[in-house]
Amino acid sequence: MVHFVGAGPGAPDLITLRGAELLKTADTVIYAGSLVNPALLALCKTDCAIYNSAEMTLEQVLAVIEAAERAGGTTVRLHTGDPCLYGAIREQMDALDSLGIPYDDTPGVSSFCGAAAAVQAEYTLPGVSQSVVITRMAGRTPVPEREAIAAWAAHGASMVIFLSAGMLEELQAELLKGAYTASTPAALVYKATWPEEKVVRCTVDTLAETGRKHNIRKTALVLVGSFLAPDYQRSQLYNPSFSTEFREASR
């Protein structure tokens, strides 16, 4: 059996209870060494075989899984955050289907949630934004043309940009082609929830300069949108003049 497990955004105590239990009982762990906090490996059994997938190809990962299956062991494939975001798990699942190896998926806390906690913000504010765009810049790995940064920026929604901290000059230019202005609030969140977490607030037109000044070039999320500004409307959910299924409006 193979368990895909979301390791969470970084802090070891932000892995789920289920994920932690699976790590404790696994015979083999293959972890995304470039992003997963290695402190989580302390949960593993002393005789657990541990592999760093940052140094492996898909074929090598599958070979380790097949060997573990032949030995009757359990494998945990430990991904950063939640595996459903930029985790490259579909190709692994399809390969396991072809090999007849069963698997399941344990979700984790994504780093975009950790980033919101770091800046003490809410992505969906009444009167400001009710949508969150999670995306990335095109680099060595392309993105569909219809999903270019400028196309998403046209909506002016709250935006979380992964895997793009090394391209802040280009990112800044693309964001300004949309509904964002030079003064739209932005933030760089480096290693959200890790001990070395760093939050730097700026504006869209100072993103690149801010990254250079604070030496942030990777392992950071870029947050953009007016949800980072102080102005918003009160939620109707807790408004005394608004009736809900559970509470009558006050007269």
N, C-alpha and C positions, 0 to 999 in steps of 0.2 A: 504494500500500500504506500502511496505517495501522498503526503500532505503539503499542499502549498499554504504557506503561512505568511501573513503580513506582520513584519517585525515592528511596525509603528514608525513614527518619525525620527526616533533617535534615543530618547530617554528609555532606559531598560524597563522601567516600570509602566511604560505605555504600551507594551505588548498586551494582547488580550489574555485573559485567564486560560482560555482554550489553547491559544498559541503557546503559552508558557508550558502547559502540561504536555503538549505534543513534543516540544523541544526536550523535555525531561525524559521522555520515554523513547526517543528516536535512536535507532541504531546507526543511521547515517544522516548527516546534515550537510546540505549544500547551500551555502549562504552567499549573498551578493556582497562580497567583501569590500567593494568600493564605496558602499553606502550604509550597510547595516552596522550598527554599533557592535563591535566584537565583545562587549561586556555581556551580551545576551548568550554568548557561547558558554558562559559559566553555568548556565542551567543544564547543559548537556551531561550525560553520563560520562564517567571517566574513560570508558572503552568505546565511546561513540566515535565513528570515523567522520572527520570534518574536512570539507573541501571548500575552497574559495572559488566561486564561479567567475570572479573577475579575471581569473587566469585561465579560464576554460572556454571551449567552444560548446555549442549546443550538442554536438555529437559526443563530446567528452562527458558532458553532464548526463546524457542519456545512457552512456556506457556505465557510469557509476550507478545509476538507478537500476539498470538491468542486472548488474552484479549483485546489488543489495537484494533485489527481488529473488534472484536465484538462491541466495543464502537464507531466504525467508525472513528478511529484516524489514524494518519500517524506515522510510526516508522522509525527512522534512526538507522541503525546498523553501528556504527562508529568503523572502524578498523584502526590500525596504518599503515602508509606508503600507499601502494596500496594493497587493499584486495587480489589481485591475488597472492601475495607472502606470503606464510606461514600464510595465514589468516583463514584457515579452513572454507572457505565460501561454498565450494561445498556441504558439508553435510547439511548446512543450506538451500541452494537453493533447493536441492533435497527434503528436508522435506517440504519446502514451496510449491513446486510443488504438493506434495502428499496432502497437506492441501487445495490446490486451492487458495493460497494467492499470489497475484501478487507482483513482485519486479523488481527493476532495480539496476544498478551498476554504481556508479560515481567513476572514477579512481582518484588516488592521487599520489603525488610525493613520490616515494619509498626512503627509507633510503639509498639505495645504490647510488642513485643520490645525496642525501645530503652528503654522505661520500666523493664522488668525489669532490664536491664543497669545502668541508672542507680541503682536501689535495691539492686543486687547480690542479687537474689532469684530464687527458682524458684517458679513458679506451682503446680506439681504436686508436692507433698511427701507421702511416705507417711504415712498416719495423720492427715493434715491436710486435704488437698483433692486430688482427682484430676480436677477439672474447672475450666475457665476460662470464665466468662461475659463476653462482649464485647458491650456494649450502650450505650445512651444514654438520657438523660432525654427525656421528651416536652416539646417547646417549641413553636416556631412550626411545626415539622414533627412531626406526631403519631407515636406508635408504637402497634402493636396492643395492645389492653387486656390481653390475656393475657401480654404481654411488659413490663408495667409494672415499674419498679424493685423495688417491694415484692414482686412475684411471684417475681422472680429472687432477691431477698434471702432468701426462704424457704429456699433450698437451702444457704445458708451457704458456698457455693463461693468460690473466688478470683474476684474481679470486677474488670474493667477497664472504666471508664466514659468514653466519648468525648463530646465536644461538650456538656459539661455543667458546665464550670467556672464559668460565669456564673449557675448556678442552685444553688449549694451549700446554701443554706438548705433549699430544697425537696428536694434530693437527700438531705441528712442525715436529714430527717424520714421519707422513703420507705425508706431503708436500715434505719432502726430499727423498721420495721413487720415486718421479716423475722427471720431467725435471728441477725443481727448484734446485738451489745450495744453499749452506750455505749463500752465499753473495747476493742472490736475494733480492731486496728491498721488504719491507713489511711495513704495518702501522696498528695501532690499532686506530679506531675512536669511541670514547665513546660519545653516545648521540648526534649524528650529528644534527646540527642546533638548539639544545637546548641552553639555556644560559650557562649551565655547560659543553658544548662541550669540548672535549679534544682530541687532535691528537698527537699520539706518533709514530714517525717513527723508524724503526728498520730493521733488516734483518731476513730472515726465521729462521736462527739458533739462534736468540736471542728473538724470539717471547715470549716464556714462561717466560724468565727472565724479559723482558720488562713489561709483564702483572703483574708480581709480584711486580716489582719496583714501578709501577704507580697504583697499587691496582685496576686494571681493570679485573673484573671477570664476568661481565654481561653487558647487554645493550650496546654492542659494536660490530662493524663489524671489520672483519679482511680482509685487502686488501693485495693481493700478486701479484707480477709480475713486469716485467721490464718497464711497463708503468710508474712506480714511479721513474725510473732512468732518467738522463738528455738527453740521446741519442735517436734520432728518425730521420726519414726522413721527408722532407717537403712534405706537401700534394700537390698532383697534381691539386686539384680543383682550387687553387688560383695561380698556377704556370703560369707565362706569356708565357711559351713555350708550354702550354697544351691547346688545343681547347676544348670547351664545346658547348652545345646546345645554350648557350647565349653569348659566347665570342669567337672570333677567336684568335688563338695563334699569338703572335707578331713574326715578321720575323727578 
